[in-house]
Amino acid sequence: MTTKILAFAGSTRTASWNKKLLAVAVAGARAEGAEVTSLDLRDLPMPLYDGDLEEREGIPPQAREFKRLLLAHQGLLIASPEYNSSITAVLKNAIDWASRAEPGEAPLACFAGKIAGLVAASPGALGGLRGLVTVRSILGNIRVLVIPEQVAVSKAHEAFAADGSLVDAKQRDAVVGVGRRVAQLTAAIASTH
C-alpha cells in the first residue's frame, strides 16, 4: 500500500518561504516512496470559525474539502510560519474547522492517528521555533502524533537559492529528513493495520 501524505503551509503568500521549505520536505517524503498531495490553503478559503455559522449552515464546502483530503492521507507535512510568536490565523482556522465532527463522524476523525512533521522558516533569529511549539501542542491535543524531528530555518530571506533550494546543505538534509521520517513512520504504521 502506498503511503499518502498531505503537505501544506500555514501561509497563503505566493512567494512564501514556508512553501519553499515545504517543497524540500516533500522531496524527502517522495524519496521514501510516499505519494504526496501538496495543498495551498489559499485554494480553500474558509470563513473564520463561528459556531453560529456552523449551526446555521453546517461546515463550509472548503472546510469539508480540507477534511476530505485529511481523511484520505495518513501523514501530514506542515510548514508553519510564525506570526507574532505564534501560529498563523489561516492555519489555526483550517484546523479548527476540520476538527468539527459532522453527523455520524467520530470526533477528530480526520486527525486521530495521523503522523505529522513540522518545519518553519522565518526572517527572525529563531526561524519560527516559537510558532512550532504552538502547532505541536495543538496537533498533540487533537490526537496527531508529531515526530520529534523538526527544522526551524532562521534568516529565511537569505536561506534560499533562486531555484527555491536551501543554500545550507545541513539544513537541506534536515528538512529532507523530516519528510523521509514522516513517510517511514506512516508506512510502518499502515503496514500493521
C-alpha positions in Angstrom: 0.0 0.0 0.0 1.3 3.4 -0.9 1.7 5.9 2.0 -0.2 9.1 1.3 0.9 12.4 2.8 -0.8 15.7 2.7 1.5 18.7 2.6 0.5 22.3 3.3 1.9 25.6 4.6 0.3 28.0 7.0 0.8 30.8 4.6 -1.2 32.0 1.6 1.6 34.2 0.2 2.7 33.2 -3.3 6.4 33.6 -2.6 6.2 32.2 0.9 9.5 30.9 2.4 7.4 28.2 4.1 6.0 27.0 0.8 9.6 26.7 -0.5 10.7 24.9 2.7 7.7 22.5 2.4 8.8 21.6 -1.1 12.1 20.4 0.3 10.4 18.2 2.9 8.0 16.9 0.2 11.0 15.8 -1.8 12.2 13.8 1.2 8.8 12.0 1.6 8.7 11.2 -2.1 12.2 9.8 -2.0 10.9 7.3 0.6 8.1 6.3 -1.9 5.3 8.3 -0.4 2.6 9.7 -2.6 2.4 13.4 -1.6 -0.5 15.8 -2.3 0.5 19.4 -2.0 -2.3 21.8 -0.9 -2.3 25.6 -0.9 -4.7 26.8 1.7 -5.3 29.8 -0.5 -7.3 27.5 -2.8 -9.7 26.6 0.1 -10.6 30.0 1.6 -12.6 29.3 4.8 -14.6 31.8 6.8 -13.4 32.4 10.3 -14.7 29.7 12.5 -18.0 30.7 14.0 -20.2 28.3 16.0 -23.4 30.2 14.9 -22.4 29.9 11.2 -21.7 26.2 11.7 -25.1 25.7 13.4 -26.9 27.7 10.7 -25.2 26.5 7.6 -23.1 23.5 8.6 -19.4 23.1 7.8 -18.5 25.3 4.8 -17.7 23.4 1.5 -14.0 24.5 1.6 -13.6 23.1 5.1 -15.4 19.9 4.0 -12.9 19.5 1.2 -10.0 20.1 3.6 -11.4 17.4 5.8 -11.8 15.0 2.9 -8.2 15.5 2.0 -7.1 14.9 5.6 -9.1 11.7 5.8 -7.6 10.4 2.5 -4.0 10.8 3.8 -2.1 9.0 6.6 0.6 11.6 7.1 1.0 15.4 7.2 3.8 17.7 6.4 3.2 21.2 7.7 5.3 24.3 7.2 4.2 26.8 9.7 5.2 30.5 9.5 5.4 32.3 12.8 3.3 35.5 13.2 3.9 37.5 16.4 5.5 34.5 18.1 2.6 32.1 17.3 0.7 30.1 14.6 -0.9 31.8 11.7 -4.6 32.6 11.6 -5.1 30.7 8.3 -3.6 27.5 9.7 -5.4 27.7 13.1 -8.7 28.4 11.3 -8.3 25.4 9.0 -7.5 23.1 11.9 -10.5 24.5 13.8 -13.0 23.9 11.0 -11.5 20.4 10.2 -11.8 19.4 13.9 -15.6 19.8 13.8 -17.4 16.5 13.5 -20.3 16.0 11.1 -23.3 13.8 11.9 -22.2 10.1 12.2 -18.5 11.0 12.2 -16.1 10.1 15.0 -14.6 13.0 17.0 -11.4 14.3 15.3 -11.8 11.7 12.6 -9.5 13.5 10.1 -6.7 14.0 12.7 -6.7 11.0 15.0 -3.7 8.7 14.3 -2.1 10.8 11.7 1.7 11.2 11.7 2.9 14.8 11.2 6.3 16.5 10.5 6.8 20.2 11.2 9.1 22.8 9.6 9.3 26.5 9.7 11.1 29.4 8.1 11.3 33.0 9.4 13.4 36.0 8.8 13.9 36.2 12.6 16.7 34.6 14.6 14.7 31.6 15.9 13.3 30.6 12.5 9.7 30.2 13.6 10.6 27.9 16.5 8.1 29.6 18.9 5.3 29.1 16.5 6.2 25.4 16.1 5.8 24.9 19.8 2.1 26.0 19.5 1.5 23.9 16.4 2.9 20.8 18.1 0.7 21.4 21.2 -2.4 21.9 19.1 -1.8 18.8 17.0 -0.9 16.7 20.0 -4.2 17.7 21.6 -6.2 16.6 18.6 -4.6 13.1 18.6 -1.9 13.7 15.9 1.5 12.0 16.5 4.1 14.7 15.7 7.6 13.4 15.1 10.3 14.8 17.3 12.4 15.9 14.4 11.6 19.4 13.2 13.5 22.2 11.5 13.3 26.0 12.0 15.2 28.0 9.4 16.2 31.4 10.6 17.1 34.4 8.3 14.8 32.9 5.7 15.3 35.8 3.4 18.9 34.6 3.0 18.3 30.8 3.2 17.0 30.0 -0.3 18.7 30.0 -3.6 17.0 31.4 -6.7 15.6 27.9 -7.6 14.0 27.6 -4.2 16.5 25.1 -2.8 18.1 25.7 0.6 21.6 27.2 0.5 22.9 25.4 3.6 23.3 21.6 2.9 22.9 20.6 6.6 19.6 22.5 6.7 18.5 20.9 3.5 19.4 17.4 4.7 17.5 18.0 8.0 14.3 19.2 6.2 14.5 16.3 3.7 14.9 14.1 6.8 11.6 15.4 8.2 9.9 14.3 5.0 11.6 11.0 5.0 10.8 10.3 8.6 7.1 11.0 8.2 7.0 8.7 5.2 8.8 6.0 7.0 6.6 6.1 10.1 3.3 6.4 8.2 4.4 3.3 6.1 5.3 1.4 9.2 2.0 2.1 10.9 0.0 1.4 7.7 1.6 -2.0 7.4 0.4 -3.0 10.9 -3.3 -2.2 10.1 
